[in-house]
Amino acid sequence: MSEPELRLRDVIERSVPLENSSPVRTYLDFEKPIAELDKKIHELKTLIGDDTNESMRGEIEKLEEKARTALAETYAKLTPWQKTLVARYTERPHCLDYINGLIEDFTPLAGDRYFAEDEAIVGGVGTFRGRSVMVMGHEKGSDTESRIKHNFGMAMPEGYRKAVRLMEMADQFSLPIITLVDTAGAYPGIGAEERGQAEAIARSTDCCLKLGVPIVSVVIGEGGSGGAVAIATANTILMLEHAIYSVISPEGAASIIWRDAEKKEEAATAMKITAQDLEELGVIDGIIAEPVGGAHRDPKGVIDATGTAIALALAGFETMTPDQIRRHRRDRFLQMGRNL
């Protein structure tokens, strides 16, 4: 393993602190015991106000410690389906949060020059830690209005044609490419199919393979099917600790295999969709740690850690020629699954 790869693994494993930076106001189903503890803590704090009663303060501290322990124990043994719920959680930082946190002087670029602008994929040029880059990714939106605007991160053909345009521009100007993956999959509507959805995904994937500049992809939430692969055929693929990456959703797989979407939990386990499974299988190159309780409990810490991991990954390609970068990417995918 080369020195850049060793340093990348080191920062991935140890970069994110486990302290919570802010309280979480909504909870996933499996977090109900933690929600009850947090509710009691809030009620006690409201009850005593500015009172300095030591016994009450001590009781609150005990409950807070119990809540932290319960949270750590819960997240230490998440099932693949529970990780799916965390990956989909609406309060996780999204693509634009990473761009705003990591990219200076970001200039968005729009349109595929054929049909329309697709808001599900955002992209543009900017400065990442002192170097010019092209950055793009799926944006799901953070509230009802923005989710509708961005079509919940499900891109149309024009989104992938825009991605091709931006990647070719990056190649022309020797700009490294950073992609942020977070989509349930490409949009499967009639209009998208009429405009060549499958062909657009295939051309985007093919474009990735041809580029002479390095591509670093990070799965920050969901990595769904060809909609994800189209911008994640990269030299280095990283995943957040509780992200998922799969050819189909667990619900979709359960509907096909068992004709019962309710068997989604069994499907999630069988499909090996977690970051830990995919690193073991050699599909991804590293896992970026999340704080206890998920990325939504410390967005800034996760974004900073992701930036450090991306910077170290890009550093490994600084001395490579365009042909060597292409060969590295090609060999990476040809080798996938051969050492099992």
C-alpha positions in Angstrom: 0.0 0.0 0.0 1.4 3.4 -1.0 2.1 6.2 1.5 -0.9 8.3 0.3 -3.2 5.3 0.7 -1.9 4.7 4.2 -2.5 8.3 5.2 -6.0 8.2 3.6 -6.9 5.1 5.6 -5.6 6.7 8.8 -7.7 9.8 8.4 -10.8 7.9 7.4 -10.6 5.7 10.5 -9.8 8.4 13.0 -11.0 11.8 11.7 -14.5 12.3 13.2 -14.9 13.1 16.9 -17.6 11.3 18.7 -19.0 14.4 20.5 -22.5 15.6 19.5 -22.5 19.2 18.5 -26.2 19.8 18.7 -29.4 18.0 19.9 -31.4 15.9 17.5 -35.1 16.9 17.5 -36.5 14.0 15.5 -35.7 10.3 15.9 -35.7 7.1 13.8 -37.9 4.2 15.0 -35.1 2.3 16.5 -34.0 5.4 18.5 -37.2 5.5 20.6 -35.5 4.5 23.9 -33.0 7.3 23.3 -35.8 9.7 22.5 -37.5 8.9 25.8 -34.3 9.7 27.7 -33.8 12.9 25.9 -37.4 13.9 26.6 -36.9 13.3 30.3 -33.7 15.3 30.3 -35.4 18.2 28.5 -38.3 18.1 31.0 -36.0 18.2 33.9 -34.0 21.1 32.5 -37.2 23.0 31.8 -38.4 22.2 35.3 -35.4 23.5 37.3 -34.5 26.4 34.9 -31.6 28.3 36.5 -31.9 26.5 39.8 -28.6 25.2 41.0 -30.0 22.3 43.0 -27.1 19.9 43.0 -29.2 16.7 43.3 -31.3 17.7 40.3 -28.2 18.6 38.3 -26.7 15.2 39.3 -29.8 13.4 38.1 -29.6 15.2 34.7 -26.0 14.3 34.3 -26.8 10.6 35.0 -29.6 10.7 32.4 -27.3 12.4 29.9 -24.6 9.7 30.4 -27.2 7.0 30.1 -28.5 8.5 26.8 -24.9 8.7 25.4 -24.3 5.1 26.4 -27.6 4.0 24.8 -26.8 5.9 21.6 -23.3 4.4 21.3 -24.6 0.9 22.0 -27.4 1.3 19.4 -25.2 2.6 16.7 -22.5 0.0 17.3 -24.8 -2.8 16.2 -27.0 -1.3 13.5 -28.5 -3.8 11.1 -28.2 -3.2 7.3 -31.9 -2.0 7.3 -31.3 0.4 10.2 -28.3 1.8 8.3 -30.6 2.2 5.3 -32.9 4.3 7.5 -29.9 6.4 8.7 -28.6 6.9 5.1 -32.0 8.2 4.0 -32.5 10.4 7.1 -33.7 13.8 5.9 -31.5 15.7 8.4 -28.2 14.3 7.1 -26.1 16.9 5.3 -26.7 16.9 1.6 -24.7 17.6 -1.5 -25.0 21.4 -1.3 -24.0 21.3 2.4 -20.7 19.7 1.4 -20.2 22.1 -1.5 -20.9 25.1 0.8 -18.6 23.7 3.5 -15.7 22.5 1.3 -15.6 24.5 -2.0 -14.6 28.2 -2.1 -15.8 30.5 -5.0 -18.2 27.8 -6.2 -19.7 28.7 -9.6 -22.6 26.5 -10.6 -22.9 25.4 -14.2 -26.3 24.5 -15.6 -28.0 22.8 -18.5 -27.2 19.9 -20.8 -27.2 22.0 -24.0 -29.8 19.6 -25.5 -33.1 19.8 -23.5 -33.1 21.4 -20.1 -31.5 22.0 -16.7 -31.9 19.2 -14.2 -31.8 20.4 -10.6 -31.3 16.8 -9.2 -27.6 17.0 -10.2 -25.8 20.2 -9.1 -22.3 20.9 -10.4 -19.8 23.6 -11.1 -16.2 24.8 -10.6 -14.6 26.0 -7.5 -11.5 25.9 -5.2 -10.9 23.0 -2.9 -8.1 23.5 -0.4 -6.2 25.7 -2.8 -6.8 23.9 -6.1 -9.3 24.3 -8.8 -11.8 21.4 -9.1 -15.0 20.4 -10.8 -17.5 19.2 -8.2 -21.0 17.6 -8.8 -23.5 15.5 -7.0 -27.1 14.5 -6.3 -29.0 17.0 -4.3 -32.1 15.7 -2.5 -33.3 18.9 -0.9 -33.8 19.7 2.8 -37.5 20.8 2.9 -40.6 20.2 0.9 -40.0 23.0 -1.5 -36.3 22.1 -2.2 -37.1 18.4 -2.5 -39.6 19.1 -5.2 -37.2 21.4 -6.9 -34.4 18.8 -6.9 -36.8 15.9 -7.6 -35.6 14.2 -4.4 -32.1 13.7 -6.0 -33.5 11.5 -8.8 -31.9 12.8 -12.1 -33.5 12.9 -15.5 -31.4 12.1 -18.7 -30.6 15.8 -19.0 -28.9 15.6 -15.5 -26.5 12.9 -16.7 -25.9 14.7 -20.0 -25.0 17.8 -17.9 -22.7 15.6 -15.9 -21.0 14.5 -19.1 -20.6 18.1 -20.2 -19.0 19.1 -16.9 -16.7 16.1 -16.8 -15.5 16.8 -20.4 -14.9 20.4 -19.4 -12.9 19.3 -16.4 -10.8 17.0 -18.6 -10.1 19.8 -21.1 -8.9 22.1 -18.3 -7.1 19.4 -16.2 -9.4 19.8 -13.2 -9.8 17.0 -10.7 -13.4 15.9 -10.3 -15.2 15.3 -7.0 -18.6 13.7 -7.0 -21.0 13.4 -4.1 -23.5 10.5 -4.5 -26.9 10.6 -2.7 -29.8 9.2 -4.8 -32.3 6.5 -4.6 -31.7 6.0 -8.3 -32.3 7.7 -11.6 -35.8 9.0 -12.2 -37.9 6.2 -13.8 -40.8 8.3 -15.3 -42.2 8.0 -18.8 -40.7 11.3 -19.9 -37.2 10.3 -18.7 -37.4 7.0 -20.5 -38.7 8.7 -23.7 -35.6 11.0 -23.6 -33.2 8.1 -23.2 -32.5 7.6 -19.5 -30.6 4.3 -19.9 -28.5 5.7 -22.8 -27.7 8.9 -20.8 -26.6 6.8 -17.7 -24.4 4.6 -20.0 -22.8 7.6 -21.7 -22.0 9.2 -18.3 -20.4 6.0 -17.0 -18.4 5.7 -20.2 -17.3 9.3 -19.9 -16.0 8.7 -16.4 -13.8 5.8 -17.7 -12.3 8.0 -20.5 -11.2 10.9 -18.4 -7.5 11.7 -17.9 -8.1 13.6 -14.6 -8.7 11.8 -11.3 -12.2 11.3 -10.0 -12.9 10.9 -6.3 -16.5 9.9 -5.4 -18.1 9.9 -1.9 -21.4 8.2 -1.2 -22.8 10.5 1.4 -26.2 8.9 1.8 -27.8 6.5 -0.7 -26.0 5.2 -3.7 -28.8 3.8 -5.8 -28.2 1.7 -8.9 -27.0 3.2 -12.3 -28.1 6.6 -11.1 -25.2 6.5 -8.7 -22.7 4.6 -10.8 -23.1 7.2 -13.6 -21.1 9.7 -11.6 -19.2 7.3 -9.3 -17.1 5.3 -11.8 -14.1 6.8 -10.0 -10.5 6.2 -9.2 -11.3 6.3 -5.5 -14.7 5.6 -4.0 -15.4 6.4 -0.4 -18.5 6.0 1.8 -19.7 7.5 4.9 -20.0 5.0 7.8 -23.8 4.7 7.6 -24.2 5.2 3.9 -25.5 2.5 1.6 -24.6 1.5 -2.0 -26.6 -1.0 -4.0 -27.9 -2.1 -7.4 -31.6 -1.8 -6.2 -33.4 -0.7 -3.1 -34.1 -3.3 -0.4 -37.8 -2.8 -1.0 -37.3 -3.4 -4.7 -35.2 -6.5 -4.2 -37.7 -7.9 -1.8 -40.6 -7.3 -4.2 -38.7 -9.1 -7.0 -37.3 -12.0 -4.9 -40.1 -12.7 -2.5 -42.9 -10.6 -4.1 -43.3 -9.0 -0.7 -41.8 -5.5 -0.1 -42.2 -6.1 3.7 -39.2 -8.5 3.5 -37.0 -5.4 3.0 -35.0 -6.1 6.1 -34.0 -9.6 4.9 -33.1 -8.1 1.5 -31.0 -5.4 3.0 -28.9 -8.0 4.9 -28.6 -10.4 1.9 -27.6 -7.6 -0.6 -24.4 -6.5 1.3 -25.2 -2.8 0.9 -23.4 -1.3 3.9 -20.1 0.5 3.7 -18.5 -2.2 5.9 -19.6 -5.0 3.5 -18.6 -3.1 0.4 -15.1 -2.3 1.7 -14.6 -6.0 2.5 -15.7 -6.9 -1.0 -13.4 -4.4 -2.5 -16.1 -2.3 -4.1 -15.1 0.9 -2.2 -11.7 2.1 -1.0 -12.5 3.5 2.4 -15.0 4.4 5.1 -15.3 7.9 6.6 -16.3 7.7 10.2 -19.5 9.4 11.4 -20.1 10.7 14.9 -22.2 8.4 17.2 -25.8 8.9 16.1 -25.0 9.6 12.5 -23.8 12.5 10.3 -26.8 14.7 11.2 -25.5 15.0 14.8 -22.3 16.8 13.7 -22.6 18.0 10.1 -19.6 20.2 10.2 -17.4 17.5 11.7 -18.5 15.0 9.0 -18.0 17.6 6.2 -14.5 18.5 7.4 -13.5 14.9 7.7 -14.9 14.2 4.2 -12.8 17.1 2.9 -9.7 15.7 4.5 -10.3 12.2 3.0 -10.9 13.7 -0.5 -7.7 15.8 -0.3 -5.6 12.8 0.7 -7.2 10.7 -2.1 -6.4 13.4 -4.7 -2.9 13.6 -3.5 -2.2 10.1 -4.6 -2.7 11.1 -8.3 -0.6 14.2 -8.4 2.3 12.6 -10.1 0.3 10.4 -12.5 0.0 11.1 -16.2 -3.5 11.1 -17.8 -2.9 7.7 -19.2 -1.8 6.3 -15.9 -5.0 7.8 -14.3 -7.2 6.1 -16.9 -5.4 2.8 -16.5 -5.7 3.0 -12.7 -9.5 3.6 -13.0 -9.9 0.8 -15.6 -7.9 -1.7 -13.6 -9.7 -0.8 -10.4 -13.0 -1.9 -11.9 -11.7 -4.9 -13.8 -10.1 -6.2 -10.6 -13.4 -5.8 -8.6 -14.5 -9.2 -7.3 -11.5 -11.2 -8.5 -9.9 -11.6 -5.1 -12.9 -13.0 -3.4 
